[in-house]
Amino acid sequence: MSTTPQFEIPTDMRTITEKSMQQVRAAISGYLQFFQRGIPSTVLGSSELSDKVFGYTERNVANAFEFAQRFVQVRTLQDIVMLQTEFIRAQTEAMIEQAKDLTETATKAVMDSAKKPTEGCLSS
């Protein structure tokens, strides 16, 4: 006999939660698409940078939803701790990678724009 407490989420509650998550996922996806179309690349500096920002945002949201879906299936406190630890570790690694990549991309965009002559200026 196991001494680990079992958590049982009723089937109806699980179904409602999964449907709600699908609705939230669709809403966030629509919001991200609207935001991506509404923010010109000039705001973020370059199309490469804006593409990366939106790509990372979509990936991070997908990871959060995957975590939520897995969390609903958890049966023990030990599994909750393991799932949470795994999620935090993966997201921390992703954040470090993304910050490094975005910094490099932004630096490159700034350097590239500094190399271009300013429009409207007369050269001597």
C-alpha positions in Angstrom: 0.0 0.0 0.0 1.4 3.4 -1.0 1.7 6.2 1.5 1.8 8.8 -1.2 -1.4 10.8 -1.3 -3.4 10.3 -4.5 -5.2 13.2 -6.1 -8.1 12.4 -8.3 -9.6 15.1 -10.4 -13.2 14.2 -11.3 -13.7 13.4 -15.0 -16.2 16.3 -15.4 -13.8 18.8 -13.9 -11.0 17.5 -16.1 -13.2 17.8 -19.2 -14.3 21.4 -18.3 -10.7 22.3 -17.6 -9.4 20.9 -20.9 -12.2 22.8 -22.8 -11.4 26.0 -21.0 -7.7 25.6 -21.8 -8.5 25.1 -25.5 -10.6 28.3 -25.4 -7.8 30.2 -23.7 -5.2 28.9 -26.1 -7.4 30.0 -29.1 -7.8 33.4 -27.5 -4.1 33.9 -26.8 -3.2 32.6 -30.3 -5.6 35.2 -31.8 -4.2 37.9 -29.6 -0.6 37.0 -30.6 -1.5 37.1 -34.3 -3.3 40.4 -33.9 -0.3 41.8 -32.0 2.2 40.5 -34.6 0.2 42.1 -37.4 -0.2 45.3 -35.5 3.4 45.9 -34.5 5.5 46.9 -37.5 9.1 45.7 -37.5 10.3 49.3 -37.1 9.1 49.2 -33.5 11.4 46.3 -32.6 14.2 47.4 -34.9 14.3 44.6 -37.5 12.0 42.0 -38.9 14.5 39.3 -37.7 14.2 40.6 -34.1 10.4 40.9 -34.2 10.1 37.4 -35.7 12.3 36.0 -32.9 10.3 37.8 -30.2 7.0 36.5 -31.5 8.4 33.0 -32.1 9.7 32.8 -28.6 6.5 34.2 -27.2 4.5 31.5 -29.1 6.9 28.8 -27.9 6.7 29.9 -24.2 2.9 30.1 -24.3 2.8 26.6 -25.9 5.1 25.3 -23.1 2.8 26.8 -20.4 -0.2 25.1 -22.0 1.6 21.8 -22.2 2.5 22.1 -18.5 -1.1 22.9 -17.6 -2.3 19.9 -19.6 0.2 17.6 -17.8 -0.7 19.1 -14.5 -4.3 18.2 -14.8 -3.2 14.5 -15.2 -1.1 14.5 -12.1 -2.1 12.0 -9.4 0.4 12.4 -6.6 2.1 15.2 -4.7 5.5 13.8 -5.8 4.4 14.0 -9.4 3.4 17.7 -8.9 6.8 18.5 -7.5 8.6 16.7 -10.2 6.5 18.3 -13.0 6.9 21.8 -11.5 10.7 21.3 -11.1 11.1 20.1 -14.7 9.0 23.0 -16.0 11.0 25.6 -14.1 14.3 24.1 -15.2 13.2 24.0 -18.9 11.8 27.5 -18.8 14.9 28.9 -17.1 17.1 27.3 -19.8 14.9 28.6 -22.5 14.9 32.1 -21.0 18.7 32.2 -20.9 18.9 31.0 -24.5 16.3 33.4 -25.7 17.8 36.4 -23.9 21.2 35.6 -25.4 19.8 35.2 -28.9 17.7 38.4 -28.7 20.6 40.4 -27.3 22.8 39.2 -30.2 20.0 39.9 -32.8 19.3 43.4 -31.3 23.0 44.2 -31.2 23.4 43.1 -34.8 20.4 45.2 -35.9 21.8 48.3 -34.1 25.2 47.8 -35.7 23.7 47.3 -39.2 21.6 50.4 -38.8 24.6 52.4 -37.7 26.4 51.4 -40.9 23.7 52.7 -43.2 23.9 56.4 -44.1 21.1 58.5 -42.7 18.5 59.4 -45.3 18.2 63.0 -46.1 21.7 64.0 -45.0 23.9 65.7 -47.5 27.4 64.4 -47.9 30.3 66.8 -48.4 
